[in-house]
């Protein structure tokens, strides 16, 4: 490929203005979309860096796939928007949103820590909102650090750089985790991982026997909240701004301390729960429920955000996972449990075949089916009831059946256990 120059035009519409970032895997240019007269960012592989070409291609393709999935899911205001893929300069080029602002890390390092707890709280809620969206669509960011968050002119956070994001991994501990590149100024490579040790949850270290999941991003969010107020953060277990002589709100100290526990079972289970803690200014861990597998001597405790599904080779990893060989009718993430603003438990179907809910007597069943499952039924020429929903509030003692009421995976739900 040949390096472009200012004034070059990509795909007949994107006029390059200036290079704004160059890292181990990618190069980023500021450009103008001449068809709309709006600024965009163009990102293409950096084959002149230290990384082998096949690795550069691998992470470029991963970012494209994740950004495409995010766009297909409707996008999110706190996540860098993806406009499409173009060919030019002898390679493939990502067209993404150009975010006018500064990296969060640069804001803190070049100015001063943000000492207003309300301002920290608002930034944290925005970051959690973006991560909640990713977790709801079975994506772990895995690369969360201050330099991968942009703050626009209104101090609204935006996530950038998705080279290491992927589905809920089907590996334990030493899952592949290597460096990416920013989509904005300051693109750089930092060895085997772009996450500095102080922001990196223990389960992302090679050799760890802890499972990765949404709670991994929670750890990094907690460390970022501490960094915002202190200006730095150690690679310690359960830190809080008060530990460094910083006056913060008591609730915020406790939220940060809970989010940064090295033992993942002591953290908030996902970004939705952490967001709720920030919104309510209440660090209390969420209530748990229990699922009892009917006909089996098996019981699980669940937290809001936990999922049930089938083990697949490359797909998402649900919280409760069934063997692939004998449970092929299950989706990789079949349904998700959550609580609403009033604390009521809900179940959300995310499958292609549906989830059924009944009272404990199992005399009648209500079917739930995701929008994706409903669309697939329509494409197959099957009718879809107009009142078919994907979500329902649960009552204590309800039975949840996966795929159909006759399927062997049926669970008795109990609250406050």
N, C-alpha and C positions, 0 to 999 in steps of 0.2 A: 504494500500500500504506500501511497505518497502522503506526506503531511500536508494538510490544507493550510491556506493562508487567509488572512483577513480579506474580505471582499468576495471570497469564493461562495458559490451558491450550491446548496444541496437540494436535490430533488426538485429543482426549479422554483423553490420557494423560500428556503432557509438561508439567509445571507449571514455568513460568519463575521463576527465583529472582533472578538479577542479570546485568547486562550485563558481560562480561569482556573484550571486545575489539572495536575498531571500526577498520577500515582503508579503503583506497581502493576495495576491491571487496566487502567483506563485513563483516557484524556478527555477533558471537558472544555467545550467552547461555549461562549455566549453568542447567541445568534438572534436574528429577527425574522419572524415569520412574515414575509412580505404580503401574504394573502390576507392577513388580519392585522398587520402592523403591530404585532405583540412580541415581546421578548420570550425566548425559549432557551433551554440548554441542550447541547448536543454532546453525547458521550459515545466514544468508540474505543475499541480495544487498544491497549498500549503494548505492542509487540517489541518495543525497544527497551523495555524495562528488564528487570532481573528474572521475572517469572517465565517459565517455559510457555511456548505458544499454546500448547494443548491446555494448560491450566488457565491461561488468559481466556481462551475460548469457553472453557467450562464455566467460569464464574460470570462471564458476560452473558452466556445463555441462561444461567440461573437467574440473574437479575432481570433479564427480559421476561422470563417465565413468571416470576413472582409479580413483577409490575403488571403484566398482562392479567394475572389472576385478580390482582387488586382492582384493576380497571373494570374487569368483568363483574366484580362484586359491587360496583357502584362508586368506587373510590372513597376517599375520606379527606376532609378539610385539613387534617393535621398530617397528611402523608403526601409526599411529592407526587404530583400527577404525571401519568404516562400518556404521551400523545401518539406514539407509534414507532415503528421501525422503518428505516430507510436504508438504501444502499448508496454508497458514495465513498470517494477517496480510496477505493479498492477494498472496502470492508463494510460491515454492518454498523449502523449508527442509531442509537436510541435518542428519541426526541422526548424530552421531559420538561416539566415545569421549571422555570428559572425563579428561584426564591430570592427576592431582594432582602438581604439582611446579613446577619453574622452567625457563625457557628456559636452554639451555646458555650463551648469551652473557651473560645476566644473572648467572648463577652466577660466571663468571670476572670480569666487570666489577665486580660488587658485593662480591665476597669477595676471593679471591686466585687466581692461576693454580694449576693442579693440578700439583704438582711431582713427585708419585710416578709414575715411568714405568709401573709395573704398573697403576695406576689409569687412566692415559691409554690404555694398551694395551687394557684391558678395555672402555672406552668406545668406542675405535676399532673393536674387533672387533664390538661391537653395531651400530654405524653401518654397517660394511661388510656385516654379515649382512643388514641391511634393504636396502641398495643391491644386494647380490647377488640378493636375491629379485626386486627390480624389474628388474634387468638380465636375469635369467633369463626374465622375462615381457615382455621387449622394451620396457621403460619406462626413460627417462632422467629422473632427478629434475630436473636443470637449475637448481635453486634452493637448493642446499645452502649453508647458512651457519649460524652458531651459533644465531641466533634462530629457526631452523626445526627445531631439535632440542630436545625437552623431556627433562629428567632427572627421573625419579620419585623417590620417597623412598629407593629403593635404589640410586640413581645409574644406573639402567638407561635408555639412550637410547630415545626414541620420535620418529620422523619425523612432522611435521605439515605442513599447507599444501601441497596438490597442484595449485594453480591453473596452474603453469607446467610440470608434468610432462607428458610426452607420449611417444609411440612414437619409436623411433629415426628421427630426422627425415630427410627426403628432400631436404634442402637443404644447401648448403655455407655455412659462415661465418654471414652475416647473417640467420640464421633468426629468425623472430619470437620476441621474448623481452621480455615486459613485466611490469609489477609485479603481484603477487598480494596476498593478505592472510593473516595468520596465523589459525589456528583457535583461538588461545588469547590470553591477555593480551599486549598489546604489538603488536597488529595495526597495521601501518603500510604506507605506500606510499613507495617511494624512487626516484621518477623512472622512467626507461625500464627499469630492471631492479631486482629486489629483491636481487640479489647484489652486495654491495659489491665494488669492484674487486679488493681483495686476495684474495678468495675465488673470484673469477670466472675460469675458464680462458680463455686467449686466444681459443679458437675460438668462444666465445659473444659476442665483440665483433663488431659489425656490420662487414662488409667483410673479415673474416678468410677466408682460403682454406683453413683447416683444417677437417676434417670433425668434426662432433659425434658423440659415442658414449659408451659406458660410461666410457671414459678421461676424459671431461669431469668426471664426478662424482668420479673418483679424485683429480683435481687439488684439488677443493674439500675432500675428506676430508683430504688431506695438509695443506692450509692450516689446517683446523680442529684437527688434531693439534698443529700448531705453536702455534696460538692458545691452546690449553688450557694449555700449559706456559709460554708467554711473556706472555700477556695481551693481545697485539696481534700483527699479522703484516703485513709490507709486501707490496706488489704486485711481488715480485721473483721471479726464476727460480731454482728449486732451493734453497729455504730449509730451515733446520733449527734447532732450539732452540739448539744449541751456538753458532750464529752470533750469538746475543744474550746470551751469557754464562750461559746456563742449563745446569746440569748435568743431563744426561739419559743414558739408556742409549745406548751407541754404536749398537746395532742400530736403535733407534728414530730416532736422528738420520738414519741412512742411509735408512731407509724413508721418512721424511718428505721427505728431499731428492729421492729418486727419484720420489715421487708428485707433487711440485710442479714438475717440469720443464715449461718453457713448450712445448718440442717434444713433442707427444703421443706420438711414437714412442719417447721415452725414459722414459715413465711405465709403471706397471703397466697392462695393457690393460683391466682391469675390477676391480670391487670384490672379486670372489672371489679373485683373485690377491693383492690387497692384504691381504685378511683372512688368507690363508694365510701371508703374510710376517709379519704380527703374531703369529699363533698360534705359528709356529715360531721367532720372534725371529731371522729370517734375511732380510736385505734383498735377497738375490740375485734378479735377474730370472728369470722362469720359462724353462724350456727351450722351444725352438721346434721345430716340425715343418714339413715342407713338403708341399704338395699339388701334384701335377703333373697337369694336364688331359690325359688320354690322347687321343692323336690330334691334339693342338694343341701349339704351341710356347709354352705358358703355364705359369708356376709361381708359387705364392704361398707366403710364409712365414706360418705361423699361430701364435698364442699361445693358451693356455687361455682359453676364453670366446668365441673368434672363431666367426662364423656364416657360413653360405652361404644365399642365397635369391634372390628375384626382386625387381626394382625395381617398386615400386608408387607411385601418386601420393601417397597419404596414409599408407601403412603403414610398418612398421619398416624401417630401413635396415641390411641385413646387412653383415658385414665384406667378404665376397666377393659381389658383386651381378651378376646376369645381367639382360639386357634383357627388358622386360615383353612385347614383341610376340611373341617366338619361344620363350619359356620359360614359358608360362602354366600348365603343369602343376606348376610349382614353387610352393611357398608363399613368402610374403614372407620369413619366416625358416624355412628348410626343416630345417636341422639345426645343431647346435652341437658344437664340439670342446672338450674339457676334460681335466684330469688329476685322478686321484684322490689320496688321501692318500699312496699309495705311489709316486706319480709316473707311473703308467700312463695312457696316453692313452685317452680314451673318446670315442665319438660318441653324441650324444643326438638322436633324431628329434623335431622339433617341428612336423611337417607334417601335412597331411591325406591325403597319398598314400603316404608311406613313404620309407625310406632302406634301401638294400641293401648288405651287406658280403660280400666274397669274398676268398679268397687271391688272390695275383697271377695264378694260372693261370685264374681265373674259371670253374672247373668247377662250383662250387656256391655258392649265395647264401643268406645269412641276412637275413630281412626285419626291420626295426625300424619301429614305428609308434607315434606319440604317443597318449596317452590320449584326446585330442580326436579324432584320426583314427579310433581304435578305436570311439569313441562314434558318430561319424558313420556308420561302416560298419554298426553295429547298427541305427541309425535307418533305414538304407536296406534293412534286412532281410538283410544279408550276414553270414555267419558270421565270427567272430573267434576264432582259436586261443587256447586258454587260456594257452599259454606264450609268446604274442607279447609281446615287450618293446619298450621305447622306447630302451634304452641298451645299448651293448656295448663291451667293452674292445677296443682295436685292437692289432694286431701290426704290426711293421715290414714294409712291403711289401703290406699289405692294400689292396684297391680299394674305394672308396666310390662307389656309384651312386645318383643321385637319381631318385626316382619309380619306376624299374624298371631291371633290368639292361640292357635294350635302349635306354634313354634315352641320348642322346649325352653327358650330363654325368656322366662317370666320372673318378675321381681316384685316383692312386697316392699312398699315404701313406708318407713317410719320416721317421724320427726322428733327433734329434741332428745336424741339418744346420745 
